[in-house]
Amino acid sequence: MLNHYETVFILTPVLSDVQAKEAVEKYKAILTENGAIITNEENWGLRKLQYPIQKKSSGFYSLLQFDAESTIIATLETQFRRDERVLRFLSFRLDKYAFEYAEKRKSVKSKEVKEN
């Protein structure tokens, strides 16, 4: 049975935009190779951190929403821990209410993109 997951990770700010996109593509590839279906991807860009992490005050934020089996989370988080470019990450399973909210947010975001 596939569960709905959401992962947010912060990449180090010393990367260029191209390098940050490559890192996101790497994690998307890991997910798809392990049978996950990516339903949404958001690049929140370079943002200031609330508190310094590894003496850095900003980072590239990315969000991935996907449907997968629970075993893939351990694989993904192992890859996050091995990568020096990742400052922080958080993965969690969406319950039915969080999933409904995520779908609503995704539809609002797509309307905004179409209007612009």
Buried (B, 14 or more C-beta within 10 A) or exposed (E): EEBBBBBBBBBBBEBEEEBBBEBBEEBBEBBEEBEBEBBBBBEEEBEEBEEEBEEEEBBBBBBBBBBBEEEBBEBBBEBBEEBEBBBBBEBEEBEEEEBEEBBEEBEEEEEEEEEE
